[in-house]
Amino acid sequence: MNKSYEVEYSNLELRFKRRHIQDLIKELIQEGYSLYWSENEALFIVSVRTGRKLVKLRFVRTRSGYKMVGDYIIRDARLADWMEKLIENTRGHAVVKRFKDRQILIENILFGEVIQLVEISGYQQRVLFQKAPLVTEQEMAGMYHSNEGDLRLKLRQVEMDDELEKLYQAMENKDTEMIQQCKDQLSLISRELMMLEW
């Protein structure tokens, strides 16, 4: 394995039921990882050993189950692949930074889908992919004659709620960078909501 391999997961938010966490533990054991877990009224922590390092996955108890939160640095390629499948399968949110040979690739993931991919090499920054969030006129016309518009409207309203929750957390943590990201995302979502509601 390349020694410079490193993946950082930040602003991670994945939602689980208790049964799902138990399934994850079984899956990690089947993958050959040594691990242990602990639990209290607020947190469920799964500690996974990767070589000499210990990665502590934190699950915060919520009203409806658990929410995996926090920032993680993973230097184990198999565990990084597992984490990415987890983000996709739970339709979670995350910012994923891949560090390799003086280059950083940053993926913004929303609902398990990459919405932006940025490459940073030295002082240069390039947007490799940006998902267009706005609806085209053709899409609007097609949705007018189907129920897709209602489904899309509901999805955007859920995205808005999630983004507002992230903004609230960022404001509590006084994380100015995250506050700005949330505001930018809220601006895009609200523009699309206005178009869909019109």
TIBA-890696 format. One record per atom (N, C-alpha, C, O): residue number from 1; residue in one letter; chain; x, y, z. Coordinates in pm, whole numbers, plus 50000, padded with zeros to 5 digits. Each point is the difference from the previous one (the first is absolute). Layout:
! residues N
   num   residu   chaine      xx      yy      zz
   NUM        A        A       X       Y       Z
...
//
This chain:
! residues 198
   num   residu   chaine      xx      yy      zz
     1        M        A   50085   49880   50000
     1        M        A   49915   50120   50000
     1        M        A   50088   50124   50000
     1        M        A   50102   50002   50069
     2        N        A   49861   50100   49857
     2        N        A   50073   50127   49995
     2        N        A   49997   50065   50138
     2        N        A   49893   50022   50057
     3        K        A   50227   50009   49997
     3        K        A   50006   50056   50135
     3        K        A   49940   50139   50008
     3        K        A   49959   50043   50108
     4        S        A   50035   50028   49778
     4        S        A   49944   50136   50003
     4        S        A   49848   50000   49994
     4        S        A   49937   50105   50005
     5        Y        A   50003   49776   49984
     5        Y        A   49854   49988   49989
     5        Y        A   49934   50048   50128
     5        Y        A   50032   49953   50110
     6        E        A   49875   50139   49876
     6        E        A   49927   50051   50116
     6        E        A   49869   50059   49954
     6        E        A   49995   50074   49902
     7        V        A   49896   49894   50170
     7        V        A   49869   50056   49969
     7        V        A   49945   50063   50127
     7        V        A   50002   49939   50107
     8        E        A   49948   50182   49879
     8        E        A   49940   50070   50114
     8        E        A   49852   50020   49973
     8        E        A   49960   50049   49894
     9        Y        A   49958   49911   50203
     9        Y        A   49855   50017   49991
     9        Y        A   49961   50107   50101
     9        Y        A   50026   49985   50119
    10        S        A   49910   50122   49833
    10        S        A   49956   50105   50093
    10        S        A   49854   50035   49972
    10        S        A   49945   49966   49896
    11        N        A   49995   50102   50201
    11        N        A   49857   50037   49993
    11        N        A   49914   49879   49968
    11        N        A   49900   50009   49928
    12        L        A   50141   49877   50127
    12        L        A   49932   49875   49972
    12        L        A   49867   49994   50074
    12        L        A   49992   50034   50118
    13        E        A   49905   49924   49812
    13        E        A   49869   49982   50064
    13        E        A   49928   49884   49934
    13        E        A   49949   50011   49888
    14        L        A   50048   49876   50183
    14        L        A   49932   49881   49953
    14        L        A   49902   49956   50107
    14        L        A   50031   50006   50119
    15        R        A   49850   49950   49841
    15        R        A   49898   49963   50099
    15        R        A   49979   49848   50001
    15        R        A   50000   49934   49896
    16        F        A   49982   50013   50226
    16        F        A   49989   49855   50019
    16        F        A   49895   49966   50103
    16        F        A   49963   50082   50084
    17        K        A   49990   49795   49909
    17        K        A   49927   49936   50108
    17        K        A   50102   49914   50076
    17        K        A   50106   49968   49946
    18        R        A   49863   49997   50175
    18        R        A   50093   49920   50083
    18        R        A   50037   49869   49930
    18        R        A   50115   49957   50005
    19        R        A   49788   49979   49931
    19        R        A   50024   49874   49930
    19        R        A   50106   50018   49891
    19        R        A   50082   49911   49977
    20        H        A   49916   50204   49954
    20        H        A   50097   50027   49894
    20        H        A   50142   50007   50056
    20        H        A   50094   49953   49937
    21        I        A   49920   50107   50182
    21        I        A   50133   50010   50062
    21        I        A   50050   49859   50033
    21        I        A   50118   49969   49980
    22        Q        A   49793   49947   50070
    22        Q        A   50039   49861   50030
    22        Q        A   50042   49927   49872
    22        Q        A   50096   49923   50001
    23        D        A   49833   50102   49889
    23        D        A   50037   49940   49871
    23        D        A   50137   50050   49953
    23        D        A   50079   49924   49945
    24        L        A   49949   50205   50079
    24        L        A   50129   50057   49961
    24        L        A   50114   49934   50078
    24        L        A   50105   49971   49944
    25        I        A   49872   50006   50185
    25        I        A   50101   49933   50084
    25        I        A   50029   49861   49945
    25        I        A   50116   49961   49986
    26        K        A   49778   49963   49981
    26        K        A   50018   49865   49944
    26        K        A   50078   50006   49868
    26        K        A   50089   49919   49976
    27        E        A   49876   50179   49942
    27        E        A   50065   50015   49869
    27        E        A   50149   50028   50016
    27        E        A   50082   49942   49928
    28        L        A   49953   50148   50165
    28        L        A   50141   50034   50023
    28        L        A   50078   49879   50053
    28        L        A   50115   49980   49964
    29        I        A   49822   49941   50123
    29        I        A   50065   49880   50053
    29        I        A   50023   49900   49886
    29        I        A   50106   49937   49993
    30        Q        A   49794   50048   49919
    30        Q        A   50014   49910   49885
    30        Q        A   50111   50046   49906
    30        Q        A   50065   49919   49933
    31        E        A   49957   50214   50061
    31        E        A   50107   50055   49916
    31        E        A   50138   49978   50063
    31        E        A   50102   50029   49938
    32        G        A   49899   49919   50187
    32        G        A   50128   49968   50064
    32        G        A   50052   50107   50094
    32        G        A   50115   49992   50044
    33        Y        A   49804   50109   49987
    33        Y        A   50045   50107   50089
    33        Y        A   49982   49960   50146
    33        Y        A   49904   49934   50037
    34        S        A   50192   50108   50044
    34        S        A   49990   49985   50145
    34        S        A   49930   50125   50052
    34        S        A   50039   50111   49966
    35        L        A   49857   49870   50114
    35        L        A   49927   50118   50048
    35        L        A   49933   49973   50134
    35        L        A   49985   49885   50042
    36        Y        A   49976   50223   50023
    36        Y        A   49917   49991   50120
    36        Y        A   49907   50120   50001
    36        Y        A   50022   50097   49928
    37        W        A   49874   49895   50154
    37        W        A   49903   50109   50004
    37        W        A   49960   50029   50144
    37        W        A   50012   49916   50089
    38        S        A   49941   50207   49929
    38        S        A   49950   50041   50132
    38        S        A   49879   50089   49976
    38        S        A   49980   50055   49892
    39        E        A   49939   49958   50214
    39        E        A   49875   50073   49984
    39        E        A   49965   50069   50132
    39        E        A   50021   49946   50108
    40        N        A   49924   50176   49880
    40        N        A   49939   50066   50115
    40        N        A   49868   50061   49954
    40        N        A   49955   49970   49889
    41        E        A   49984   50114   50191
    41        E        A   49868   50055   49964
    41        E        A   50002   50086   49875
    41        E        A   49900   50009   49928
    42        A        A   50214   50056   50044
    42        A        A   50006   50093   49887
    42        A        A   50073   49945   49879
    42        A        A   49970   50038   49887
    43        L        A   50128   49872   50134
    43        L        A   50090   49957   49893
    43        L        A   50012   49848   49990
    43        L        A   49991   49927   50099
    44        F        A   50031   50028   49777
    44        F        A   50040   49861   49973
    44        F        A   50130   50013   49923
    44        F        A   50002   50059   49892
    45        I        A   50108   49887   50162
    45        I        A   50131   50014   49935
    45        I        A   50050   49863   49958
    45        I        A   50004   49907   50079
    46        V        A   50035   50083   49793
    46        V        A   50061   49878   49947
    46        V        A   50145   50034   49967
    46        V        A   50027   50084   49915
    47        S        A   50067   49850   50154
    47        S        A   50144   50025   49979
    47        S        A   50056   49890   49911
    47        S        A   49996   49882   50036
    48        V        A   50057   50158   49848
    48        V        A   50050   49904   49900
    48        V        A   50153   50014   49993
    48        V        A   50052   50109   49978
    49        R        A   50019   49778   50040
    49        R        A   50146   50004   49993
    49        R        A   50044   49977   49855
    49        R        A   49961   49902   49937
    50        T        A   50122   50191   50012
    50        T        A   50059   49986   49866
    50        T        A   50150   50012   50017
    50        T        A   50054   50110   50010
    51        G        A   50015   49777   49994
    51        G        A   50143   50003   50027
    51        G        A   50023   50049   50143
    51        G        A   49946   49944   50095
    52        R        A   50135   50162   49918
    52        R        A   50025   50056   50134
    52        R        A   49902   50110   50035
    52        R        A   50002   50051   50112
    53        K        A   49914   49987   49795
    53        K        A   49905   50110   50021
    53        K        A   49864   49946   50047
    53        K        A   49962   49886   49972
    54        L        A   49967   50201   50100
    54        L        A   49865   49967   50046
    54        L        A   49906   50107   49948
    54        L        A   50018   50119   50028
    55        V        A   49880   49840   49896
    55        V        A   49900   50094   49948
    55        V        A   49874   49983   50084
    55        V        A   49944   49891   50006
    56        K        A   50012   50218   50059
    56        K        A   49881   49994   50085
    56        K        A   49881   50059   49925
    56        K        A   49994   50121   49978
    57        L        A   49913   49794   49983
    57        L        A   49879   50044   49930
    57        L        A   49897   50038   50106
    57        L        A   49966   49919   50086
    58        R        A   49984   50206   49907
    58        R        A   49910   50051   50104
    58        R        A   49857   50011   49947
    58        R        A   49974   50062   49897
    59        F        A   49934   49876   50177
    59        F        A   49858   50004   49967
    59        F        A   49927   50071   50113
    59        F        A   49999   49952   50114
    60        V        A   49939   50162   49856
    60        V        A   49928   50078   50101
    60        V        A   49854   49954   50000
    60        V        A   49939   49984   49895
    61        R        A   50008   49996   50224
    61        R        A   49860   49958   50012
    61        R        A   49908   50116   49963
    61        R        A   50020   50113   50046
    62        T        A   49879   49860   49871
    62        T        A   49899   50100   49964
    62        T        A   49862   49945   50038
    62        T        A   49990   49889   50051
    63        R        A   49907   50189   49925
    63        R        A   49864   49953   50032
    63        R        A   49961   49878   49919
    63        R        A   49928   49912   50048
    64        S        A   50120   50082   49826
    64        S        A   49957   49892   49911
    64        S        A   50104   49889   49983
    64        S        A   49977   49906   49924
    65        G        A   50136   50103   50145
    65        G        A   50104   49897   49986
    65        G        A   50136   50054   50035
    65        G        A   50022   50049   50111
    66        Y        A   50071   49943   49792
    66        Y        A   50137   50048   50020
    66        Y        A   50044   50078   49878
    66        Y        A   49952   49979   49888
    67        K        A   50142   50112   50136
    67        K        A   50057   50080   49892
    67        K        A   50152   49991   50012
    67        K        A   50056   50033   50105
    68        M        A   50010   49923   49788
    68        M        A   50147   49993   50002
    68        M        A   50051   50138   49964
    68        M        A   49967   50055   49895
    69        V        A   50115   50001   50192
    69        V        A   50050   50136   49981
    69        V        A   50151   50002   50021
    69        V        A   50060   49903   50046
    70        G        A   49999   50210   49921
    70        G        A   50141   50020   50030
    70        G        A   50087   50006   49877
    70        G        A   49953   49989   49887
    71        D        A   50176   50029   50139
    71        D        A   50102   50004   49897
    71        D        A   50093   49881   50021
    71        D        A   50038   49970   50113
    72        Y        A   49999   49963   49778
    72        Y        A   50082   49879   50010
    72        Y        A   50112   50006   49898
    72        Y        A   49979   50043   49887
    73        I        A   50141   49913   50153
    73        I        A   50110   49984   49906
    73        I        A   50029   49851   49993
    73        I        A   50030   49936   50101
    74        I        A   49961   50009   49777
    74        I        A   50019   49856   49981
    74        I        A   50115   49977   49904
    74        I        A   50003   50056   49890
    75        R        A   50093   49862   50153
    75        R        A   50117   49969   49918
    75        R        A   49996   49856   49949
    75        R        A   50096   49952   49940
    76        D        A   49793   49979   50084
    76        D        A   49982   49862   49958
    76        D        A   49905   49999   49879
    76        D        A   49884   50039   50013
    77        A        A   50166   49917   49871
    77        A        A   49921   50007   49876
    77        A        A   49870   49920   50009
    77        A        A   49897   50045   49951
    78        R        A   50108   49836   50111
    78        R        A   49878   49917   50011
    78        R        A   49895   50067   50087
    78        R        A   49881   49999   49967
    79        L        A   50163   50061   50144
    79        L        A   49905   50067   50089
    79        L        A   49943   50125   49932
    79        L        A   49883   50034   50019
    80        A        A   50199   50035   49902
    80        A        A   49952   50118   49926
    80        A        A   49894   49959   49898
    80        A        A   49899   50068   49986
    81        D        A   50123   49819   49943
    81        D        A   49900   49950   49905
    81        D        A   49870   49965   50073
    81        D        A   49891   50031   49952
    82        W        A   50123   49905   50164
    82        W        A   49883   49963   50081
    82        W        A   49922   50125   50041
    82        W        A   49877   50003   49993
    83        M        A   50196   50102   50048
    83        M        A   49937   50125   50044
    83        M        A   49924   50065   49884
    83        M        A   49890   50052   50018
    84        E        A   50168   49944   49863
    84        E        A   49933   50062   49885
    84        E        A   49874   49925   49959
    84        E        A   49900   50061   49961
    85        K        A   50104   49806   50048
    85        K        A   49878   49923   49973
    85        K        A   49893   50033   50104
    85        K        A   49881   50007   49968
    86        L        A   50163   50013   50156
    86        L        A   49908   50034   50108
    86        L        A   49933   50134   49974
    86        L        A   49879   50014   50019
    87        I        A   50198   50085   49938
    87        I        A   49944   50133   49969
    87        I        A   49897   49988   49888
    87        I        A   49893   50059   50006
    88        E        A   50142   49863   49891
    88        E        A   49909   49983   49886
    88        E        A   49874   49925   50040
    88        E        A   49889   50042   49966
    89        N        A   50126   49848   50107
    89        N        A   49885   49917   50037
    89        N        A   49904   50069   50096
    89        N        A   49880   49976   49995
    90        T        A   50172   50110   50093
    90        T        A   49914   50069   50096
    90        T        A   49952   50135   49945
    90        T        A   49927   50073   50067
    91        R        A   50116   49960   49810
    91        R        A   49967   50129   49938
    91        R        A   50040   50113   50094
    91        R        A   49922   50092   50028
    92        G        A   50202   49898   50021
    92        G        A   50052   50096   50097
    92        G        A   50067   50120   49937
    92        G        A   50011   50011   49878
    93        H        A   50033   50081   50209
    93        H        A   50069   50122   49958
    93        H        A   50143   49994   50050
    93        H        A   50026   49949   50109
    94        A        A   50068   50103   49813
    94        A        A   50140   50003   50043
    94        A        A   50081   50087   49906
    94        A        A   49962   50025   49886
    95        V        A   50153   50019   50165
    95        V        A   50103   50060   49916
    95        V        A   50117   49903   50010
    95        V        A   50052   49976   50109
    96        V        A   49990   49969   49776
    96        V        A   50107   49899   49997
    96        V        A   50122   50061   49932
    96        V        A   49993   50047   49886
    97        K        A   50121   49952   50187
    97        K        A   50126   50053   49945
    97        K        A   50097   49885   49985
    97        K        A   50030   49930   50097
    98        R        A   50019   50050   49780
    98        R        A   50099   49895   49973
    98        R        A   50137   50067   49979
    98        R        A   50016   50084   49911
    99        F        A   50080   49877   50171
    99        F        A   50134   50057   49991
    99        F        A   50091   49898   49934
    99        F        A   50012   49887   50046
   100        K        A   50053   50156   49845
   100        K        A   50091   49908   49930
   100        K        A   50101   50081   49922
   100        K        A   49964   50079   49913
   101        D        A   50165   49900   50119
   101        D        A   50110   50062   49925
   101        D        A   49979   50149   49973
   101        D        A   49992   50040   49884
   102        R        A   49997   50039   50218
   102        R        A   49986   50148   49990
   102        R        A   49876   50044   49926
   102        R        A   49994   50111   49948
   103        Q        A   49908   49803   50048
   103        Q        A   49875   50034   49933
   103        Q        A   49884   49966   50093
   103        Q        A   50004   49900   50073
   104        I        A   49894   50182   49925
   104        I        A   49881   49975   50083
   104        I        A   49879   49997   49908
   104        I        A   49979   50091   49920
   105        L        A   49941   49804   50092
   105        L        A   49871   49993   49931
   105        L        A   49892   50015   50106
   105        L        A   50000   49926   50099
   106        I        A   49908   50168   49882
   106        I        A   49895   50025   50098
   106        I        A   49865   49970   49937
   106        I        A   49964   50057   49897
   107        E        A   49961   49852   50166
   107        E        A   49864   49966   49954
   107        E        A   49900   50053   50101
   107        E        A   50011   49971   50120
   108        N        A   49892   50107   49834
   108        N        A   49886   50037   50084
   108        N        A   49889   49902   49968
   108        N        A   49956   49990   49886
   109        I        A   49999   49938   50217
   109        I        A   49898   49897   49980
   109        I        A   49874   50040   50074
   109        I        A   50003   50032   50118
   110        L        A   49886   49966   49810
   110        L        A   49870   50033   50058
   110        L        A   49904   49887   49964
   110        L        A   49986   49965   49883
   111        F        A   49949   49978   50216
   111        F        A   49909   49887   49981
   111        F        A   50067   49887   49924
   111        F        A   49940   49940   49910
   112        G        A   50186   50031   50127
   112        G        A   50072   49888   49942
   112        G        A   50049   50021   49859
   112        G        A   50051   49906   49938
   113        E        A   49935   50214   50009
   113        E        A   50034   50029   49861
   113        E        A   50101   50114   49995
   113        E        A   49983   50102   50068
   114        V        A   50123   49882   49850
   114        V        A   50100   50106   49986
   114        V        A   49936   50117   49926
   114        V        A   49952   49984   49888
   115        I        A   50049   50135   50176
   115        I        A   49944   50118   49934
   115        I        A   50109   50094   49952
   115        I        A   49975   50088   49917
   116        Q        A   50147   49894   50135
   116        Q        A   50112   50083   49954
   116        Q        A   50130   49925   50022
   116        Q        A   50019   49936   50104
   117        L        A   50072   50072   49798
   117        L        A   50132   49939   50009
   117        L        A   50104   50107   49965
   117        L        A   49998   50056   49890
   118        V        A   50092   49970   50204
   118        V        A   50101   50106   49982
   118        V        A   50138   49938   50017
   118        V        A   50021   49918   50089
   119        E        A   50073   50122   49823
   119        E        A   50138   49954   50008
   119        E        A   50088   50118   50039
   119        E        A   49990   50107   49941
   120        I        A   50096   49871   50158
   120        I        A   50095   50105   50043
   120        I        A   50140   49945   49982
   120        I        A   50036   49898   50059
   121        S        A   50045   50173   49860
   121        S        A   50141   49966   49979
   121        S        A   50080   50126   50026
   121        S        A   49993   50096   49923
   122        G        A   50084   49904   50185
   122        G        A   50074   50121   50036
   122        G        A   49905   50114   50026
   122        G        A   49913   49991   50087
   123        Y        A   50103   50118   49838
   123        Y        A   49912   50116   50017
   123        Y        A   49882   49998   49904
   123        Y        A   49913   50087   50008
   124        Q        A   50083   49815   49903
   124        Q        A   49894   49996   49900
   124        Q        A   49882   49917   50048
   124        Q        A   50016   49894   50061
   125        Q        A   49865   50156   49910
   125        Q        A   49877   49930   50036
   125        Q        A   49913   49991   49875
   125        Q        A   49978   50099   49930
   126        R        A   49974   49779   50043
   126        R        A   49918   49976   49881
   126        R        A   49874   49926   50037
   126        R        A   50006   49901   50072
   127        V        A   49880   50146   49881
   127        V        A   49874   49929   50021
   127        V        A   49987   49897   49887
   127        V        A   49984   50037   49884
   128        L        A   50025   49835   50152
   128        L        A   49993   49893   49900
   128        L        A   49856   49963   49967
   128        L        A   49968   49958   49889
   129        F        A   49944   50058   50211
   129        F        A   49859   49965   49981
   129        F        A   49915   50084   50093
   129        F        A   50034   50020   50116
   130        Q        A   49855   50030   49831
   130        Q        A   49905   50076   50081
   130        Q        A   49860   49960   49954
   130        Q        A   49964   50022   49884
   131        K        A   49959   49920   50206
   131        K        A   49865   49962   49964
   131        K        A   49914   50125   49995
   131        K        A   49997   50078   50095
   132        A        A   49934   49940   49795
   132        A        A   49913   50117   49986
   132        A        A   49873   49978   50081
   132        A        A   49922   49910   49967
   133        P        A   50055   50168   50138
   133        P        A   49882   49978   50082
   133        P        A   49872   50058   49942
   133        P        A   49890   49958   50036
   134        L        A   50124   50140   49874
   134        L        A   49881   50068   49949
   134        L        A   49929   49918   49893
   134        L        A   50064   49925   49926
   135        V        A   49809   50091   50066
   135        V        A   49916   49927   49906
   135        V        A   49996   50076   49867
   135        V        A   49985   50122   49999
   136        T        A   50029   49805   49888
   136        T        A   49992   50066   49870
   136        T        A   49853   50019   49963
   136        T        A   49912   49939   50061
   137        E        A   50062   50145   49838
   137        E        A   49862   50025   49956
   137        E        A   49937   49872   49945
   137        E        A   49881   49975   50023
   138        Q        A   50198   49944   49905
   138        Q        A   49948   49874   49946
   138        Q        A   49958   49906   50113
   138        Q        A   49895   49937   49993
   139        E        A   50190   50055   50112
   139        E        A   49966   49915   50115
   139        E        A   49873   50050   50068
   139        E        A   49915   49921   50042
   140        M        A   50072   50212   49968
   140        M        A   49882   50059   50062
   140        M        A   49874   49961   49922
   140        M        A   49898   49963   50059
   141        A        A   50110   50046   49807
   141        A        A   49884   49967   49916
   141        A        A   49963   49852   50016
   141        A        A   49882   49966   50010
   142        G        A   50220   49946   49993
   142        G        A   49975   49858   50018
   142        G        A   49940   49969   50137
   142        G        A   49910   49917   50012
   143        M        A   50140   50151   50090
   143        M        A   49950   49976   50136
   143        M        A   49858   50051   50018
   143        M        A   49924   49947   50081
   144        Y        A   50041   50156   49843
   144        Y        A   49865   50058   50010
   144        Y        A   49894   49896   49968
   144        Y        A   49891   49999   50058
   145        H        A   50143   49911   49848
   145        H        A   49905   49897   49958
   145        H        A   50018   49867   50073
   145        H        A   49939   49900   49962
   146        S        A   50143   50097   50141
   146        S        A   50019   49876   50077
   146        S        A   50004   50033   50148
   146        S        A   49992   50117   50039
   147        N        A   50021   49780   50044
   147        N        A   50009   50025   50145
   147        N        A   50144   50013   50046
   147        N        A   50026   50010   50120
   148        E        A   50069   49991   49786
   148        E        A   50142   50012   50036
   148        E        A   50027   50132   50071
   148        E        A   50084   50006   50090
   149        G        A   49844   50100   49869
   149        G        A   50019   50131   50064
   149        G        A   49971   49996   50148
   149        G        A   50073   50058   50080
   150        D        A   49818   49873   49959
   150        D        A   49965   49987   50142
   150        D        A   50107   49924   50076
   150        D        A   50037   50037   50112
   151        L        A   50013   49855   49827
   151        L        A   50104   49920   50066
   151        L        A   50128   50082   50016
   151        L        A   50064   49997   50104
   152        R        A   49971   50077   49791
   152        R        A   50122   50081   50005
   152        R        A   49987   50112   50103
   152        R        A   50095   50032   50070
   153        L        A   49785   50027   49938
   153        L        A   49972   50105   50098
   153        L        A   50018   49946   50142
   153        L        A   50062   50065   50084
   154        K        A   49884   49816   49941
   154        K        A   50013   49939   50133
   154        K        A   50147   49972   50032
   154        K        A   50044   50023   50113
   155        L        A   50030   49926   49789
   155        L        A   50142   49972   50020
   155        L        A   50077   50127   50034
   155        L        A   50083   50001   50091
   156        R        A   49888   50107   49835
   156        R        A   50070   50127   50026
   156        R        A   49963   50055   50138
   156        R        A   50084   50062   50066
   157        Q        A   49792   49916   49977
   157        Q        A   49960   50047   50134
   157        Q        A   50074   49923   50108
   157        Q        A   50038   50057   50103
   158        V        A   49983   49812   49875
   158        V        A   50078   49920   50095
   158        V        A   50145   50048   50001
   158        V        A   50061   50013   50106
   159        E        A   49994   50015   49774
   159        E        A   50137   50052   49990
   159        E        A   50012   50132   50075
   159        E        A   50099   50025   50069
   160        M        A   49798   50061   49917
   160        M        A   49999   50129   50068
   160        M        A   50003   49980   50152
   160        M        A   50076   50067   50070
   161        D        A   49842   49842   49980
   161        D        A   49997   49971   50144
   161        D        A   50135   49951   50049
   161        D        A   50050   50044   50104
   162        D        A   50011   49863   49820
   162        D        A   50131   49946   50039
   162        D        A   50106   50109   50000
   162        D        A   50085   50007   50090
   163        E        A   49911   50079   49808
   163        E        A   50099   50107   49989
   163        E        A   49983   50101   50114
   163        E        A   50099   50052   50052
   164        L        A   49776   49976   49985
   164        L        A   49975   50091   50113
   164        L        A   50052   49941   50130
   164        L        A   50052   50072   50086
   165        E        A   49932   49796   49928
   165        E        A   50051   49933   50121
   165        E        A   50153   50008   50004
   165        E        A   50058   50025   50106
   166        K        A   50007   49955   49777
   166        K        A   50145   50011   49993
   166        K        A   50046   50142   50030
   166        K        A   50101   50021   50067
   167        L        A   49823   50078   49883
   167        L        A   50033   50141   50025
   167        L        A   49992   50030   50149
   167        L        A   50086   50068   50055
   168        Y        A   49809   49881   50009
   168        Y        A   49983   50022   50144
   168        Y        A   50119   49942   50077
   168        Y        A   50054   50065   50090
   169        Q        A   49987   49812   49873
   169        Q        A   50115   49937   50066
   169        Q        A   50128   50081   49977
   169        Q        A   50079   50021   50091
   170        A        A   49939   50025   49784
   170        A        A   50119   50080   49966
   170        A        A   50003   50130   50079
   170        A        A   50106   50044   50045
   171        M        A   49776   50018   49973
   171        M        A   49993   50125   50076
   171        M        A   50031   49975   50148
   171        M        A   50066   50080   50065
   172        E        A   49885   49807   49987
   172        E        A   50031   49966   50139
   172        E        A   50149   49974   50019
   172        E        A   50058   50035   50103
   173        N        A   50004   49903   49796
   173        N        A   50144   49970   50006
   173        N        A   50087   50117   49956
   173        N        A   50122   49993   50005
   174        K        A   49813   50117   49951
   174        K        A   50070   50119   49949
   174        K        A   50096   49964   49885
   174        K        A   50111   50053   49991
   175        D        A   49844   49857   49924
   175        D        A   50077   49954   49884
   175        D        A   49965   50089   49880
   175        D        A   49906   49971   49927
   176        T        A   50171   50136   50055
   176        T        A   49966   50100   49897
   176        T        A   50002   49942   49858
   176        T        A   49919   50037   49916
   177        E        A   50176   49870   50058
   177        E        A   50009   49941   49866
   177        E        A   49875   49917   49970
   177        E        A   49943   50009   49891
   178        M        A   50014   49912   50207
   178        M        A   49881   49917   49983
   178        M        A   49874   50086   49990
   178        M        A   49909   49968   49924
   179        I        A   50087   50141   50154
   179        I        A   49885   50092   49994
   179        I        A   49984   50053   49859
   179        I        A   49889   50004   49947
   180        Q        A   50222   50037   49991
   180        Q        A   49995   50054   49863
   180        Q        A   49957   49894   49900
   180        Q        A   49920   50027   49910
   181        Q        A   50134   49850   50105
   181        Q        A   49960   49890   49910
   181        Q        A   49850   49974   50008
   181        Q        A   49933   49983   49899
   182        C        A   50016   50016   50225
   182        C        A   49856   49975   50021
   182        C        A   49917   50112   49937
   182        C        A   49899   49973   49934
   183        K        A   50144   50151   50085
   183        K        A   49925   50114   49944
   183        K        A   49998   49993   49847
   183        K        A   49897   50026   49937
   184        D        A   50217   49938   50004
   184        D        A   50006   49988   49854
   184        D        A   49906   49890   49951
   184        D        A   49927   50018   49901
   185        Q        A   50075   49868   50169
   185        Q        A   49914   49888   49961
   185        Q        A   49853   50035   50018
   185        Q        A   49917   49966   49917
   186        L        A   50051   50103   50194
   186        L        A   49862   50042   50025
   186        L        A   49951   50095   49892
   186        L        A   49884   49995   49959
   187        S        A   50204   50091   49994
   187        S        A   49964   50094   49894
   187        S        A   49963   49925   49871
   187        S        A   49901   50033   49935
   188        L        A   50180   49865   50030
   188        L        A   49971   49921   49879
   188        L        A   49868   49923   50015
   188        L        A   49918   49998   49908
   189        I        A   50063   49941   50208
   189        I        A   49878   49922   50023
   189        I        A   49877   50090   49998
   189        I        A   49897   49963   49942
   190        S        A   50113   50155   50120
   190        S        A   49882   50089   50005
   190        S        A   49964   50051   49860
   190        S        A   49882   50018   49970
   191        R        A   50219   50006   49944
   191        R        A   49970   50041   49862
   191        R        A   49924   49891   49926
   191        R        A   49904   50026   49928
   192        E        A   50142   49849   50091
   192        E        A   49930   49890   49931
   192        E        A   49861   49980   50058
   192        E        A   49905   49971   49927
   193        L        A   50082   50044   50204
   193        L        A   49866   49988   50063
   193        L        A   49904   50103   49942
   193        L        A   49884   49970   49972
   194        M        A   50166   50153   50011
   194        M        A   49913   50106   49943
   194        M        A   49956   49963   49860
   194        M        A   49884   50020   49964
   195        M        A   50209   49925   49957
   195        M        A   49964   49960   49863
   195        M        A   49900   49886   50000
   195        M        A   49906   49999   49920
   196        L        A   50114   49905   50171
   196        L        A   49909   49885   50006
   196        L        A   49862   50038   50051
   196        L        A   49899   49945   49955
   197        E        A   50095   50150   50140
   197        E        A   49872   50042   50056
   197        E        A   49925   50092   49907
   197        E        A   49878   50012   50009
   198        W        A   50194   50054   49901
   198        W        A   49937   50091   49903
   198        W        A   49920   49920   49904
   198        W        A   49938   50057   49909
//
